[in-house]
Amino acid sequence: MTSQSKKTNSPHLPTILLVTSGYHLYREYLLKMVAEHSNVWLFLDSEPNWQIPYIVGYTVVNTLDAQMMIEVARNLADDIKIDGVLCWDEIRMVETAKLAQALGLPTTDPENVGRCRDKHLTRTFLAASGVPQATSILVSSIDEATKAAETIGYPVIIKPRALGASYGVSLVNKAEQLNTAFEHAKTATEDGVPIYDQRVLVEEYMQGPEVSIDVAWVNGIMYPLFVARKVTGFFPHFEEIGHVVDSHDPLLEYAPFISVLEQAHKAVGFRNGITHTELRLTQTGPKIVEINARLGGDMIPCVGWIASGINPGQVAVAVACGQQPNVEKIHKRVAAIQFLYPENDAIADSVHINHAALPASVDVAASLVSPGQKLLLPPADHVSCRYAYVIVHGDNAQECTATIESAVQAFTLKTKQLSTVGGLN
């Protein structure tokens, strides 16, 4: 089904074809920003609801089927001229690249986007170009995993080949822990992700702080946006419980860091779009953890905007249209986000936020759950066990940490025990 929206089409703005909008609690801010700088035509798998105020029209289509999207896009009304194609959904990045390529719009070759989507392919192409990264071995059985771990040397990381958000990822310090970690990685699944015969990677554990960086790319030219310093928890499962973004992070001017980024993207052939790259800052220099062919998740672009003033929606629109983005920093601040988790596995009943008790430097405080939602802590689940988040700003990371510690006192989570809900245990 295709339908026009009530939102007025602004003739002076480009028209962006957005492939799915994502989960509103994490992505509504981004759709709103994109809509402020473009006319948004939305492709999605079901009828829109919360998206309607931000779009000029939509088509219900299978967004995992590139050929179907191409046919629908080519048959849109004559007065709908698409200037760029955009997506921030990890599962749909290859299909989106195929769509943009078929329409003759700026993108990276779908095959090269696939090199980012498949972590084994990423490793293969980085290795061929000598890009600093973790040693990685693809395995299909516990026997192969055991041999790989012995070859690399403990500790090792066990991870799925094609999942995100730390699903199925574990740190293994000794052989006795390997079987559990292997099964955890092997059985982790996500809708729309290919299931490979060889689906588990055994990798070197790189010592050092982990960071991410969102970068815009136009014709192979990089425009760095936000560096986020990760805060992880639920060891040994690497749940990302927070991020800290300094608008003037020294890594943005650190030549070895920038060089590794450029080498990595050249190696996989990524030239147009926005990437979210994760790295470890090791004693021997920055090394690539992975490259994601999309904007960062976990509200990182929002945190980056609060810290620097760089508008991720405006940047995304410019890049989708093949134009140089505006990456001028208008703030010199530090901003941070922290996600809140229950103390134990539970069923969410309600979240109350005492806004009057929040410090003045809190930018956003919001719930992430609905009544009856299951909250299962890692490793049983990831991300969806968060019940709220808070974003703050300050002059430095220490100030942000202090503000967060104060702000979390304003949140109250009411839960029911799993055993008290019929059929759940």
Secondary structure, DSSP 8 states (H G I E B T S, - for coil): -EEE-SS---TTS-EEEEE----HHHHHHHHHHHHHHSEEEEEESS--STTGGG-SEEEE--TT-HHHHHHHHHTS-TT----EEE---GGGHHHHHHHHHHTT-S---HHHHHHHHSHHHHHHHHHHTT--B--EEEESSHHHHHHHHHHH-SSEEEEESS--TTTT-EEE-SGGGHHHHHHHHHH---TT----SS-EEEEE---S-EEEEEEEEETTEEEEEEEEEEEEESTTS-EEEEEEEETT-GGGG-HHHHHHHHHHHHHHT--SEEEEEEEEEETTEEEEEEEESS--STTHHHHHHHHH---HHHHHHHHHTT-----------EEEEEEE--SSSEEEEEEEE-GGGS-TTEEEEEE---TT-EE--TTT--STT--EEEEEEESSHHHHHHHHHHHGGGEEEEEE-GGGSTT--
